[in-house]
């Protein structure tokens, strides 16, 4: 591995750097989307139970320390218990926009890395070919394959490295986007239920 990094020249180092950054973003998003969120079905059952019994304080306690998009909109809905349906809906929509922003945060970084890695590989291709042409120029066009191998190796290795970094990230980014879309759809469905539930309880109290 080290010999390939060395043969790839200086462009290999930014390629390695963006690959590490991409891996860090992927790990963070996986933790956020799969391991740092509350079971939305369980949370909704608890909130509905407390609200059906006219206990908004207990409902707020149930959602206060929970994480995830459904927990965020549930807090907004319960916090506006007693207000008009328009106010509740506005608060839930604002909370929903914030949760979508949180879920999509750093996905643009991943998109940037997917674009940048092949470009860095192309840059390495160009610099490698320049080295080969410099060798040709220095020797008046009379060279052996061994004299050209350094520049050609740099060109090929950096191209391959850029594609190796970008290709799996494209697949992972598409998968994460599908997961986020699914979370958003679930959140929107639960938001409608929460607004109807809290507004309905308010009307009954009145």
C-alpha positions, -999 to 999 in steps of 0.1 A, spaced: 0 0 0 27 24 9 46 18 -23 15 28 -43 10 59 -22 46 68 -29 44 60 -66 12 81 -69 31 113 -60 19 143 -40 -17 142 -53 -22 109 -34 -22 128 -1 -52 150 -8 -70 119 -21 -63 101 11 -74 131 31 -108 134 13 -113 96 17 -108 99 54 -132 129 55 -158 109 35 -155 79 58 -160 102 88 -192 117 74 -206 83 65 -200 69 100 -215 100 115 -246 98 93 -251 61 100 -248 67 138 -273 96 135 -298 78 114 -297 43 129 -283 44 165 -291 79 179 -329 79 172 -359 69 193 -383 42 182 -409 65 166 -438 40 170 -432 35 207 -429 73 212 -461 80 193 -480 54 213 -468 70 246 -477 105 234 -511 95 221 -519 77 254 -510 107 276 -528 132 253 -559 110 251 -560 110 289 -556 148 290 -521 147 304 -499 171 283 -473 174 310 -467 136 310 -467 137 272 -439 164 273 -419 143 298 -422 113 275 -406 133 245 -383 157 263 -351 137 261 -359 116 231 -340 121 198 -349 119 162 -373 137 138 -405 123 152 -394 133 187 -387 168 175 -421 174 160 -438 157 189 -421 181 213 -433 210 192 -469 197 191 -471 190 228 -454 223 237 -482 241 219 -510 222 236 -539 245 243 -532 267 213 -552 269 180 -547 243 153 -530 269 131 -504 277 157 -498 240 164 -495 233 127 -470 262 122 -449 250 152 -448 214 139 -439 225 104 -411 247 118 -398 218 139 -401 195 108 -380 218 87 -353 219 114 -353 181 117 -349 178 79 -320 202 80 -304 181 107 -308 149 88 -295 164 55 -266 182 72 -232 172 58 -247 153 29 -235 182 7 -200 174 21 -203 139 8 -215 151 -26 -185 174 -27 -161 145 -19 -177 124 -46 -170 151 -71 -136 161 -58 -120 126 -56 -121 118 -93 -109 153 -101 -79 148 -79 -73 116 -97 -74 134 -130 -50 160 -117 -26 132 -108 -30 118 -143 -20 151 -158 10 156 -135 21 121 -141 19 126 -179 38 159 -176 66 141 -158 67 115 -186 69 143 -212 96 160 -192 117 128 -193 111 126 -231 122 162 -235 153 158 -213 165 127 -233 155 141 -267 128 116 -272 151 86 -268 141 68 -236 136 34 -222 103 22 -207 119 23 -173 126 60 -176 90 67 -184 75 43 -158 75 67 -129 53 93 -146 29 67 -161 26 49 -128 17 82 -111 -9 89 -137 -26 55 -134 -24 51 -96 -40 85 -89 -67 79 -114 -75 45 -98 -73 60 -63 -98 88 -71 -123 63 -86 -118 39 -57 -127 67 -32 -157 80 -52 -174 48 -64 -184 34 -30 -193 68 -17 -217 73 -46 -235 40 -36 -235 49 1 -247 85 -6 -276 71 -26 -285 47 2 -283 74 29 -305 97 7 -331 69 5 -330 64 43 -334 102 49 -364 103 24 -380 75 43 -374 93 77 -389 125 62 -420 106 49 -425 90 84 -421 124 101 -446 140 78 -472 113 84 -467 115 122 -469 153 120 -503 152 105 -515 128 132 -500 149 160 -516 182 148 -549 164 145 -545 148 179 -534 179 198 -559 202 181 -587 177 187 -578 175 224 -579 213 226 -613 214 210 -626 189 235 -612 208 264 -630 239 251 
